[in-house]
């Protein structure tokens, strides 16, 4: 079950930037992969998809860690608010 959480403007901008960079990195990885396949003359098949599962570049991992650290800091800072029962008994 997912819950929606309100975030401040600074956190939202960091999350948006992280999503944008991650999307760009995925596009670049896809372009590189397609270019390699064309050079090698291989047609894409189900076997090729298994080879790239779990591949994440180093910068994406670093960005993920930065975002995770920021979110953990915010959760720690607002822990009392997050643990409080919502008004109206949702």
C-alpha positions as CSV (number, residue, x, y, z in Angstrom):
1,X,0.0,0.0,0.0
2,X,1.4,3.4,-1.0
3,X,0.7,6.6,1.0
4,X,1.1,10.0,-0.4
5,X,3.5,12.2,1.6
6,X,3.8,16.0,1.4
7,X,7.3,17.3,0.8
8,X,8.7,20.8,1.0
9,X,9.8,22.6,-2.2
10,X,13.5,21.9,-1.7
11,X,12.9,18.1,-1.4
12,X,10.5,18.1,-4.3
13,X,13.1,19.9,-6.5
14,X,15.8,17.4,-5.4
15,X,13.5,14.4,-6.2
16,X,12.5,16.0,-9.6
17,X,16.2,16.5,-10.5
18,X,17.0,12.9,-9.4
19,X,14.2,11.5,-11.6
20,X,15.3,13.7,-14.6
21,X,18.9,12.5,-14.3
22,X,17.9,8.9,-13.9
23,X,15.6,9.1,-16.9
24,X,18.5,10.7,-19.0
25,X,20.9,8.0,-17.9
26,X,18.4,5.2,-18.8
27,X,18.0,6.8,-22.3
28,X,21.8,6.9,-22.7
29,X,22.2,3.3,-21.7
30,X,19.5,2.3,-24.1
31,X,21.2,4.2,-27.0
32,X,24.6,2.6,-26.1
33,X,23.0,-0.8,-26.0
34,X,21.3,-0.4,-29.3
35,X,24.5,0.9,-30.9
36,X,26.5,-2.1,-29.7
37,X,23.8,-4.5,-31.0
38,X,23.9,-2.9,-34.4
39,X,27.7,-3.0,-34.5
40,X,27.8,-6.7,-33.5
41,X,25.0,-7.5,-36.0
42,X,22.9,-9.2,-33.3
43,X,19.1,-9.1,-33.3
44,X,17.6,-8.3,-29.9
45,X,16.1,-11.4,-28.3
46,X,15.0,-12.6,-24.8
47,X,18.6,-13.8,-24.1
48,X,20.0,-10.3,-24.6
49,X,17.5,-8.8,-22.1
50,X,18.7,-11.1,-19.3
51,X,22.3,-10.0,-19.8
52,X,21.6,-6.4,-18.8
53,X,19.3,-7.0,-15.8
54,X,20.6,-5.3,-12.7
55,X,23.1,-3.0,-14.6
56,X,23.3,0.4,-13.0
57,X,26.0,2.9,-13.7
58,X,28.2,4.3,-10.9
59,X,26.7,7.9,-11.1
60,X,23.2,6.6,-10.8
61,X,24.2,4.7,-7.7
62,X,25.7,7.8,-6.2
63,X,22.6,9.9,-7.0
64,X,20.4,7.2,-5.4
65,X,22.5,7.3,-2.2
66,X,22.3,11.2,-2.1
67,X,18.6,11.1,-2.5
68,X,18.2,8.3,0.0
69,X,20.3,10.2,2.6
70,X,18.3,13.3,2.1
71,X,15.0,11.4,2.5
72,X,16.3,9.6,5.6
73,X,17.4,12.9,7.2
74,X,13.9,14.4,6.5
75,X,12.2,11.4,7.9
76,X,14.4,11.6,11.1
77,X,13.7,15.3,11.4
78,X,9.9,14.9,11.1
79,X,9.6,11.5,12.8
80,X,7.3,12.8,15.5
81,X,4.9,14.2,12.8
82,X,5.1,11.0,10.8
83,X,4.2,8.9,13.8
84,X,1.4,11.1,15.0
85,X,-2.2,9.8,14.4
86,X,-3.9,11.8,11.6
87,X,-6.9,13.9,12.5
88,X,-10.2,12.2,11.7
89,X,-8.8,8.7,12.3
90,X,-7.9,7.7,8.7
